[in-house]
Amino acid sequence: MAPVISNRGPSRPANPAQRLAFSVLFALIGAGLITFGLYQAGHAVGLLGEPGTLTVASCTHVGQPKPEVRCTGTFRSDDGRSTDPAARFTVNPSLASGQTIRLDRADTGSYVRISPARTEKYAVLTLFGMALFVFAGAGFASRANSTGRPELRAGLVGRVGLRLGQAGIILLLGAALCAITAFLSPH
């Protein structure tokens, strides 16, 4: 039997400081994506702000060459506690006078559309952030063996790292499924 020849070149032992740096970087990016995605998804569902309905009074096209549509009208919260007779919202496509649209008031004068499509898009972002975050944990649980190849640490840390890696794969698959659903759903 002929010896196996590798074209990969000599293997280098993994640098623990680099592994730690990448794990921390993945954890921070993942935490940021999770925070931003959950915040935006909360508004897209109508949980974080003040959900209500905007009755369109008029819409105008603003800007060139790709104009955006700005509509004004009266916003009424679902609980009936507040109204804004001069609410403004950017929408695409244009709405006719008298039509209604579901909005979430994030701040005074700031409105976000409540829609399943937006929720799905931010769910994708959140799941992707979770995957990065758990992959960072899996990175903490690995080390270089004597040949320089990565392997899981022995004991509880290795088992936790393996489970985190498996959870990351499941989260990435979930993010892919949400992305496909958001892409195929009507806007």
Secondary structure, DSSP 8 states (H G I E B T S, - for coil): ------SS-S-----HHHHHHHHHHHHHHHHHHHHHHHHHHHHHHTSSSEEEEEEEEEEEEESSSS-EEEEEEEEEETTSS-EEEEEEEEESS---TT-EEEEEEEETTEEEE--HHHHHHHHHHHHHHHHHHHHHHHHHTEEE-TTS-EEE-SSHHHHHHHHHHHHHHHHHHHHHHHHHHHHHS--
